[in-house]
Amino acid sequence: MKKRLISFMLLITVISCVGFNTDYFKNLLTLISQAAKEVIYEETESYDEETSDSAVDRLEQELQKLDVRNFFEDESETESGSNFKGQLYNGTRNPDVDFVNSKGKSTLNKHAAKHGYTSPEEYLKDARNFLEKKPTSTIQSFVSNEGTYFRYDTMTNEFGIINEYGGISTYFKPENGIVYWLEQIEKYAPK
């Protein structure tokens, strides 16, 4: 349990460097508080609300030292909080090249099957809906130096790309979720 609690704290620290929305942080802090209570229960073999509340208060003080909690106090955009705020694709969309590779061949059937869809049409509809809808507070996005648009929804775990030609290249729910998104930021986001 202690390792799990530490893992949650490290995850929040990493996320604070990237800048996610405050709802996401609040959910993580709730999990950390629950884990802290479980750790206290395991160590004392009893639940003492006063001791538990004191431990959670200490945990929150430590998180504040890491500047994670400061995201709740001031919801104005900070440099790290606005870098990947969800934006609509601002290039010229070209639906005719959705899931078309550099050789002009369609990859739609392959992508749909790979990602568990029974029909390519359903997959294409979901991909277009995700990448073309107005961003919500849980959507993050950026455009690479090459003009490729990357989008990720922290709540639904959807990920998609619109290439520099305006066509959708991929759409799926990554197995390792946020870790995958952070890898894409590290590899492709402008520095």
C-alpha positions in Angstrom: 0.0 0.0 0.0 2.9 2.4 0.8 4.3 1.8 -2.7 0.9 2.5 -4.2 0.6 5.8 -2.3 4.1 6.9 -3.4 3.2 5.9 -7.0 0.1 8.2 -6.9 2.2 11.0 -5.5 4.9 10.6 -8.2 2.2 10.4 -10.9 0.7 13.7 -9.7 4.2 15.3 -9.7 4.8 14.2 -13.3 1.3 15.4 -14.4 1.8 18.8 -12.8 4.9 19.3 -15.0 2.8 18.6 -18.1 -0.3 20.5 -16.9 -3.7 18.7 -16.7 -7.0 20.1 -15.8 -8.0 20.5 -12.2 -10.7 17.9 -12.2 -8.2 15.3 -13.1 -6.0 16.4 -10.2 -8.9 16.4 -7.8 -9.7 12.8 -8.7 -6.1 11.7 -8.1 -6.0 13.5 -4.8 -9.2 11.7 -3.7 -7.4 8.4 -4.6 -4.4 9.4 -2.6 -6.4 10.4 0.4 -8.2 7.0 0.3 -4.8 5.2 0.0 -3.4 7.2 2.9 -6.3 6.1 5.1 -5.7 2.5 4.1 -2.0 2.8 5.0 -2.8 4.2 8.4 -5.3 1.5 9.0 -2.7 -1.2 8.0 -0.1 0.3 10.3 -2.2 0.8 13.3 -4.7 -2.0 12.7 -7.4 0.3 13.7 -9.0 3.4 12.1 -8.6 6.5 14.2 -10.3 9.3 12.4 -8.2 12.0 14.2 -4.9 10.2 13.3 -6.1 9.6 9.8 -7.2 13.2 9.2 -3.8 14.4 10.6 -2.0 12.1 8.2 -4.1 13.2 5.2 -3.4 16.9 6.2 0.3 16.1 6.3 0.0 14.5 2.8 -1.7 17.6 1.5 1.0 19.8 3.0 3.7 17.7 1.2 1.8 17.9 -2.1 1.6 21.7 -1.7 5.4 21.8 -1.3 5.5 20.1 -4.7 3.3 22.9 -6.1 0.7 20.3 -7.2 -2.1 21.7 -5.0 -1.5 25.2 -6.3 -3.4 24.2 -9.5 -6.6 24.2 -7.4 -6.1 27.6 -5.9 -5.6 29.5 -9.1 -7.4 28.2 -12.2 -5.9 30.8 -14.4 -3.7 29.5 -17.1 -0.1 29.0 -16.2 2.7 28.2 -18.6 2.6 24.5 -17.9 -1.2 24.4 -17.6 -1.8 26.0 -21.0 0.8 24.3 -23.2 -1.4 21.4 -24.1 -4.8 22.8 -23.5 -7.3 21.3 -26.0 -7.6 23.3 -29.2 -9.6 22.6 -32.3 -7.6 21.5 -35.3 -6.8 24.7 -37.2 -5.4 23.3 -40.4 -7.4 22.4 -43.5 -9.2 19.1 -42.9 -9.2 16.8 -45.9 -11.5 13.9 -45.1 -10.7 12.3 -48.5 -7.3 11.3 -47.1 -8.5 9.9 -43.7 -6.6 6.7 -43.1 -4.7 6.9 -46.4 -1.0 6.1 -46.3 1.8 7.8 -48.2 1.3 5.3 -51.1 -2.3 6.3 -51.5 -3.7 3.1 -50.0 -6.5 3.0 -47.5 -5.6 1.7 -44.0 -9.1 2.1 -42.6 -10.0 -1.6 -42.6 -6.7 -2.5 -40.9 -7.0 0.2 -38.3 -10.7 -0.7 -37.5 -9.9 -4.4 -37.1 -6.8 -3.7 -35.0 -8.7 -1.6 -32.6 -11.7 -4.0 -32.2 -14.3 -2.4 -34.4 -16.7 -4.6 -36.3 -17.1 -2.1 -39.1 -14.7 0.4 -40.7 -17.6 2.9 -41.0 -18.2 2.9 -37.2 -14.5 3.3 -36.6 -14.2 6.2 -39.0 -17.3 7.9 -37.5 -15.8 7.6 -34.0 -12.4 8.9 -35.1 -13.9 11.9 -36.9 -16.2 12.7 -34.0 -13.3 12.6 -31.5 -10.9 14.7 -33.6 -13.5 17.2 -34.9 -15.6 17.9 -31.8 -15.1 21.0 -29.7 -12.5 20.3 -27.0 -13.7 19.6 -23.5 -11.9 20.4 -20.3 -10.3 16.9 -20.3 -8.9 17.2 -23.9 -5.3 18.0 -24.5 -3.7 18.7 -27.8 -0.6 20.0 -29.6 0.8 20.4 -33.1 4.2 19.0 -33.9 6.8 21.0 -35.7 5.9 19.0 -38.8 2.3 20.1 -38.6 0.8 16.9 -37.2 -2.1 17.5 -34.8 -2.1 15.2 -31.7 -5.2 15.0 -29.4 -5.8 13.0 -26.2 -8.8 12.9 -23.8 -7.7 12.2 -20.2 -11.2 11.2 -19.2 -12.1 8.8 -22.1 -8.5 7.7 -22.9 -9.1 8.5 -26.6 -6.1 9.4 -28.7 -6.0 10.5 -32.3 -3.8 12.2 -34.9 -4.5 14.4 -37.9 -1.5 14.4 -40.3 0.0 17.4 -42.0 -2.2 16.8 -45.1 -5.4 17.1 -43.0 -6.3 13.4 -42.9 -6.8 11.3 -39.8 -3.9 8.9 -39.4 -5.0 7.0 -36.3 -7.5 6.8 -33.5 -7.6 4.5 -30.6 -7.5 4.1 -26.8 -3.9 3.4 -25.7 -3.4 0.5 -23.4 -1.2 2.5 -21.0 -3.3 5.6 -21.3 -1.7 8.7 -19.9 1.8 7.2 -20.1 1.4 6.8 -23.9 0.2 10.5 -24.2 3.2 11.7 -22.1 5.5 9.7 -24.5 3.9 11.4 -27.5 4.5 14.8 -25.9 8.1 13.9 -25.2 8.7 12.7 -28.8 6.7 15.2 -30.8 5.6 18.3 -29.0 7.6 21.5 -29.8 10.1 22.2 -27.2 
